[in-house]
Amino acid sequence: MVAVKPPTKSKKPKVKVARFEIDCSIPVNDNVLDPLNFEKYLHDRIKVNGKTGNLGTNIVIKRKNHKITIEARVPFSKSCLKFYTKKYLKKQSLRDYVRIIAKGKSTYLLKYYAVNEEKAEG
């Protein structure tokens, strides 16, 4: 006799949720950047399956005070988020003054470039 295994429940693979955060507090406090406008820009530009505006429940963009949080249930890279942030800063003509820095493994920080003012001698 051949032993037959009882049927097992099919296990669905758990969806790995990637969470990324952009801290915009420094430019927002100086009224240089509008977080609502930035959130809308990300919502309009992020592509899912090659199509913009197709976020659905796969990618959720939330704004809390000066931080924007992106939760992705589909493959989404941190460098892609940096790309969209740079494009937004360029569109707003802020790219020469504000830069995006990796603060942690899943966190970015918008910060001003350090400008050294040299005193004129003479």
C-alpha positions, 0 to 999 in steps of 0.5 A: 500500500502506498501512503497518501498524504492528507491534502494540506491547505494552500498557503498564500505567500505573505505580502511583504509591505515596504514602508518608506518615509520622507521627512520634509520638516526643514523646508516646510518650516521655512515655507519653501516646500508644500507637503500637500503638493508633494504628496499629490505629485507622488500620487500622480507620478508613481507607476504600478505595472507601467501605468501612472495613477494605478496605485489602488491598494498596492501603494498607499501614500500618507502625510502626517504633519511634515512626513510623507509615508509610502507603503508598498505591497508591490516591488518598490525601491527606495531609489525610485522614491529618491528619483521622484523626489529629485524630479519634484524638487527640479520642477519646483526649482528647488534642486539647487537649494534642497537635497535628499539624504538617506537618514536610515534604511527606509527614511529620507530627509530633505535638507538644505545644502551647506553654504559656506559664506566667505568674507571678502578681504580687502 
